[in-house]
Amino acid sequence: MRNVFVLFVLLIVSDSVANNSGISYQGKIVKPDGAPLEGSSVEFRMQIRSPGTENCLLYEEVKTLSMVNSAGVFSITLNDGNGTRIDTPTYPIEKIFSNRATLTLDTSRCSAGTTYAPDLNDGRNFIVYFKDETMSSYEPLPILKLNYVPQALYALESQKVGLFSAANLVRAVDVSGNPVAAPALDPTQLANFNNLVSGTSTQYATASQFNSVQTFAKTVPPTCAAGEVLKSNGTSLSCVAMSTGASYSGITAATGSNSIDNTNYSQTWNWSTATTQSPMSMSANSLTTGSLLSLTTSSSSVNSLNGLLNISNSGTSTSGTLAKFQSNSTAGSGLVILNNGHIGIGTVNPAALLDIVQISKAGAMPSPLSVVGAASSTAGGTGGAIVLTAGAGNGSGTGGAVSITSGAGNGGGGSSLVLNGGSISGSDVSLIAGASGGTGGGSVNIVGGAGTNGYNGGSLTLNGGVNGGGAGKDGNVILANTRGYVGVGTSSPGAMLDVKSTLRLSGSTSGYTQIQVPAAAGSNSLVLPSVSGLKGQVLSNDGAGTLSWKSVPQLTIINRYTGFSALSGTQSNTLVATAPAGLYRMTVFGKNSAMASSGSSCSMLARYYFSSEAGAINTGTIANTLSGTTGGISQGTYTFYHADATEDIRVELQRTAGTCVGDNYRYDVILEQLKEF
């Protein structure tokens, strides 16, 4: 509810029935639409709060009224006995308005602190909230400042003696706080008293100073002789002798365990004049399970800047050693921290931010460095990563390198460099070179160990992970998964896989098939077909490097001429007019049905030629000799390529020796075309 007009009158009253002091509060509540609030159950919540920033709740009471037919007018009285007090602990109303005593409360009732120590002139804040049966939360009425009324000023006067208030008076009490008679002070005592009041006394301690003194030191000290001093053993004081002018240069051996509680006071030991000395040295040559120096804390919020142990060099020099921890008598063992920030393990001269040098000893050497990422203890959680990242170059500078080198053998084999990915859906092993800053990204070089003294070099093995059984599969070895080329025998591959010279495919049990190109191979590309082809088909090149599946070519007879007989000179005939370009084969058969006489023979020369070669026949030849035996047969073939489809293919037969007359001597010519792919 908003825009509420409240008319109120504040009265200080006393209930004659219950004899309770109280505050009457009257007013009128109007709704935003101008109608009066007339709920049947209107709840008022009244609070008394301190006026300062501590804003402590001193009193709280809840009271319910019926405002039916009230025209919005109400009248309530605080502490009249008809409401319900809901604050704890409860203080009487008189003490709440008293400015003499400190009220102790809890943190839930104060905005700051847990106490309210009122000033003599402090007033109080009176806050009233209300809600009716239709409202879900309280609405506040204006805060009232309760100040002393003029008549109450006389009450303030009652706290004075003459013109002196309580702050100007001194009480005389015993150690229990009970009043006692105050003796008269002489001038010296009065001067000492004034010094004590002003805080300049050198004879007496203030209450806060006295409370910080150990209990045994508050007792009467022993009477010491001349030249003696007081000495504390932590529980009592005693007198000990001390020579005049002697300095405190030693600590007496303890006869038991001791502890020092500095109660939040820091201790500073300054050896500003020390140069080559060791200002503090501790030794314990008989230690077994004990610690020479033990620093512990149970704090869950140790200072993140300084830490439990803070070793700091505030000088500007970066030379020299900041800290050294030597683990045994071997020189260089342990850990050293230089002022330039370098940390050395096994070396006193670390050349890097972290320099680990293993000191050689007899027998098998342990691992100088073992870095193990922690497994996640949560289902589905990611294990700890191990990251080695070199620094980036600045401007045209080159980024730093990450180098991992396995140990070389001395007479034996070099050690292996093993990078294992995690098991059971473990993380990958990633070797990532630096990104390009303008001149090309860095390379990842994995090199097997070099062989010496006639021994073989080390191999580089890349294995996918072994499967875990069941339906699992062994891991893959993937090179250039999405970008870049892979070169075998070449440092400048020009394709996804570039193999120099020889490619060998080995059988699963034995043998191999090897593909080898000439040493000075031409630059050729072959594009395989996208399908597997049919049975009996072969690959055909279109002349541009694109291969396709073609059926095996067949010879087709396109002409057969059997008109040559009784050859006595030269005869010719056109086999194919304007023959299409292609590959041809000409076959010439000769047959001797009955020789004229025994032992006679007939030799002839066959030529194919093209129409443009008339008068200058110099094309390929076929020589045939028919033997003198009756029934002798002779056959000859010649394959040629015909390029010009506008020319004829012709044949010429010429007798060169013997007698080839009569129908007994016949020559047949068959012309076949070899169909191209």
Secondary structure as GFF3:
##gff-version 3
##sequence-region A 1 677
A	DSSP	beta_strand	9	14	.	.	.	ID=ss1
A	DSSP	beta_strand	21	28	.	.	.	ID=ss2
A	DSSP	beta_strand	42	49	.	.	.	ID=ss3
A	DSSP	beta_strand	57	65	.	.	.	ID=ss4
A	DSSP	beta_strand	73	78	.	.	.	ID=ss5
A	DSSP	beta_strand	84	85	.	.	.	ID=ss6
A	DSSP	alpha_helix	93	96	.	.	.	ID=ss7
A	DSSP	beta_strand	103	104	.	.	.	ID=ss8
A	DSSP	three_ten_helix	107	109	.	.	.	ID=ss9
A	DSSP	beta_strand	115	116	.	.	.	ID=ss10
A	DSSP	beta_strand	124	131	.	.	.	ID=ss11
A	DSSP	beta_strand	139	140	.	.	.	ID=ss12
A	DSSP	beta_strand	144	146	.	.	.	ID=ss13
A	DSSP	alpha_helix	150	157	.	.	.	ID=ss14
A	DSSP	three_ten_helix	166	168	.	.	.	ID=ss15
A	DSSP	alpha_helix	187	198	.	.	.	ID=ss16
A	DSSP	alpha_helix	207	211	.	.	.	ID=ss17
A	DSSP	three_ten_helix	215	218	.	.	.	ID=ss18
A	DSSP	beta_strand	228	232	.	.	.	ID=ss19
A	DSSP	beta_strand	237	241	.	.	.	ID=ss20
A	DSSP	beta_strand	321	325	.	.	.	ID=ss21
A	DSSP	beta_strand	335	338	.	.	.	ID=ss22
A	DSSP	beta_strand	343	345	.	.	.	ID=ss23
A	DSSP	beta_strand	354	356	.	.	.	ID=ss24
A	DSSP	beta_strand	486	488	.	.	.	ID=ss25
A	DSSP	beta_strand	497	499	.	.	.	ID=ss26
A	DSSP	beta_strand	502	506	.	.	.	ID=ss27
A	DSSP	beta_strand	512	516	.	.	.	ID=ss28
A	DSSP	beta_strand	538	541	.	.	.	ID=ss29
A	DSSP	beta_strand	547	550	.	.	.	ID=ss30
A	DSSP	beta_strand	555	565	.	.	.	ID=ss31
A	DSSP	beta_strand	570	576	.	.	.	ID=ss32
A	DSSP	beta_strand	582	592	.	.	.	ID=ss33
A	DSSP	beta_strand	602	610	.	.	.	ID=ss34
A	DSSP	three_ten_helix	611	613	.	.	.	ID=ss35
A	DSSP	beta_strand	621	626	.	.	.	ID=ss36
A	DSSP	beta_strand	633	642	.	.	.	ID=ss37
A	DSSP	beta_strand	649	658	.	.	.	ID=ss38
A	DSSP	beta_strand	665	674	.	.	.	ID=ss39
###
